[in-house]
Amino acid sequence: MTAETIHTHERVTVLINQKPYHFGVDQATGRQLKAAAAIPDANLLFLEEPGTGDDVPIRDDQVVALKSGQHFYDMPPGNFGSHA
């Protein structure tokens, strides 16, 4: 089953790298979120989770249900957790 995008009359406002972005739909892919914020394709995208839990990585092809107030951020790819 595939998700269907619903065009809303109200804008959904999310923060990507601490800047507001407005969407007239209720969902977007990771790739669409990156494109809206001019994030390089190779960078990783994350959805901040409130509290002390881990933030959620968002794949480029992953569909995200958008809700006003969500916070996303990107990071360049790398070896997280490795020690030199």
C-alpha positions as CSV (number, residue, x, y, z in Angstrom):
1,M,0.0,0.0,0.0
2,T,1.4,3.4,-0.9
3,A,0.7,6.6,1.1
4,E,-1.3,9.3,-0.6
5,T,-0.3,12.9,-0.3
6,I,-3.1,15.2,0.8
7,H,-2.9,18.8,-0.3
8,T,-4.1,20.9,2.7
9,H,-5.6,24.4,2.7
10,E,-3.5,25.1,5.8
11,R,0.3,25.3,5.6
12,V,2.4,22.9,7.7
13,T,5.4,24.7,9.1
14,V,8.5,22.6,10.1
15,L,12.0,23.7,11.0
16,I,14.9,22.4,9.0
17,N,18.3,23.4,10.5
18,Q,16.4,25.9,12.6
19,K,14.8,27.7,9.7
20,P,11.0,27.6,9.0
21,Y,9.8,25.9,5.8
22,H,6.1,25.8,4.8
23,F,4.4,23.0,3.0
24,G,0.9,22.8,1.6
25,V,0.8,19.0,1.9
26,D,0.6,16.6,4.9
27,Q,3.7,14.5,4.0
28,A,7.0,14.7,2.1
29,T,9.9,12.4,1.4
30,G,13.3,12.9,2.9
31,R,14.5,14.0,-0.5
32,Q,11.8,16.6,-0.8
33,L,12.7,18.0,2.7
34,K,16.3,18.2,1.7
35,A,15.5,19.9,-1.6
36,A,13.3,22.5,0.2
37,A,16.2,23.4,2.5
38,A,19.0,23.1,-0.2
39,I,20.6,20.3,1.7
40,P,23.3,18.3,-0.3
41,D,22.0,14.9,-1.5
42,A,24.8,13.1,0.3
43,N,24.0,14.6,3.7
44,L,21.9,12.6,6.3
45,L,18.6,14.0,7.5
46,F,17.2,13.5,11.0
47,L,13.9,14.2,12.8
48,E,14.5,15.4,16.3
49,E,12.7,13.4,19.0
50,P,11.7,15.2,22.2
51,G,13.5,14.0,25.3
52,T,16.6,12.0,25.6
53,G,15.8,9.4,23.0
54,D,17.6,9.0,19.7
55,D,16.7,11.2,16.8
56,V,15.1,9.4,13.8
57,P,17.2,9.1,10.6
58,I,15.1,9.9,7.5
59,R,16.0,8.1,4.3
60,D,15.7,10.0,1.0
61,D,12.8,7.7,-0.2
62,Q,11.1,7.7,3.2
63,V,7.7,9.4,3.5
64,V,7.3,11.5,6.6
65,A,3.9,12.7,8.0
66,L,4.4,16.4,8.5
67,K,3.2,18.2,11.6
68,S,3.7,21.8,12.4
69,G,6.5,22.3,14.8
70,Q,8.6,19.3,13.8
71,H,12.4,19.9,13.8
72,F,14.7,18.3,11.2
73,Y,18.4,18.7,10.8
74,D,21.1,17.4,8.5
75,M,24.7,16.1,8.9
76,P,27.3,15.3,6.4
77,P,28.0,11.6,6.1
78,G,30.8,10.3,8.2
79,N,32.0,7.6,10.6
80,F,30.0,8.4,13.6
81,G,31.3,6.9,16.8
82,S,34.7,5.9,15.5
83,H,37.8,6.9,17.3
84,A,41.0,7.9,15.4
